[in-house]
């Protein structure tokens, strides 16, 4: 199957293990072998190659990764971008828990003491930039991007 034939539908959420693997693929520009992925992700979970291959096959079935089998070595590539996945997950999260209300989400985070004054300042600056017609492409990249 060619890479273009199987696209990410966004309908099937990635499991915790699948998400860890796709994060490895997102960090690399070039396709990766299963051994390369295992070296980077396997230590965290203590995986064996057979376990990783099972998860990669499941991810390919979901359309999240593409496996190039045109050579003796299989190469894996993420078919969903990090931005696309985060947008889909963010929408799903807001719909499920907060009935699509960003205000209710922020209120819950604030009341639960999960937002620092710095978080609130960054959010205010971001919203002001959006209102002023700025693209807001950097989004909430502040502290999260640094972690």
N, C-alpha and C positions, 0 to 999 in steps of 0.2 A: 504494500500500500504506500502510495506516495505521501509526502508530508502534507501537501495541499488537500488531500482527500479527507483527512480526519482532522477536524477542527474542534477546539474547546467549545463545548456547548454552554458551560456555565451552570448547568442544571445539577451536576453531581459534585457535591462538596468533597474536598480532599480530606482524608483522615490526617491525624496528627503525624503519623509516619510519612505519609505521602507529602505533606507540607514540608517536612524537614528535607526530603529529597529534592523537591522542586526549588527550595531555597538554595541548595548547592548548585543546581543547574542555572539559576538566575545569577549567581555570583560569577559565572564563567561565560565568556562570549562564544566559545567554541563548543561543539558537541563533545560529550564525555562518554568514556567507556564505563561499564558497570564497575570495574575495578577502581577506576578513578573516583567514582561516586562513593564506593565502599570505603576507600581510604579517608575521604573527607567526612562522611556521615556515619560510617559504621562504628566508629569509636564511641560515639554518643550512646548508641543503643546496644552495642556488642553484637551487631548483626554478622551473620555468615552470608556468603555470596548467594546461596539458594534463597534465603529470606528476602534479600534485596531484589533478586530477579522476580520473585512473586509480586512484590509491591510495584516494581516497574511495569510488569505486565498489566496489573490492575490500573495503573495510571495511564497506560497506553490505551486500554479499553475505554477509559473515561474521556480520552482525547486530550489529556493534560500534557502528555509527552509523546514524542515521535521517536521510534526506533529505526534507525537506518541500518538495514541488513544487507546492503549492497557489497560489503567487503566481508572478509573473514571475521572481522571484529565489529560488533554492534556498537553504534554510537547513539546516544540519547540526547535529545534536545527538548527544552520546554516549549510547548505550543501555546501556553497562556502566559502573558506577561505578568510581572509582579503587580503592576498598576491595575491591570484588568481584573486580576484575582482579588486584590484588596477592595476594589470598587464593588465587585459582586458580593463578597463576604460582608462588607460594610452595609450594603443595602439589605441583605438578608438579616443581619443582626438587628438593624433598626426596625425592620418589619416585624420580626419575631418578638422582640422584647419591648419595643417602645412604640409600636403601632405607627411606624414611619415618622416619629417625632424626634428631631434632633434636639429640640428644646428639652423634652423629657429625659433624653439621654444625658445631656449636660447637667440638668438638675439632679439626676441620680448620682452622677459622678461627684458633683459638688457636695451634696448632702452626705455622701458616703466618705467624704474627706479624701477623695482620690485625685482631686485637682489642687495643685499648688497655686499660689499667687502668680508664679511665673507661667504656669499653664494657662491661667485665665488671661494674663496679659498677651500671650502668644495668640490665643483664640480671638481676642478682641482685635488685635492687629490684623489677623488674617481676614476676619469678617469686614473690617474697615477697608482693606485692600480690595476685596471682592466688590463692595459697594462703590468704590471709586473706579471701577472698571478694570482693575488690574487682574491678570489671569489667575493668580493664586496657584500657579503651577508648582511652587515649592511646597504648597500645602502645609501640613503639620510636620514638616521635616525637621523642625527644631531639635528638641531633645531626643525624639525617637531615632532620628537619623544618626545622632551621635552615640547612641547606646550600643 
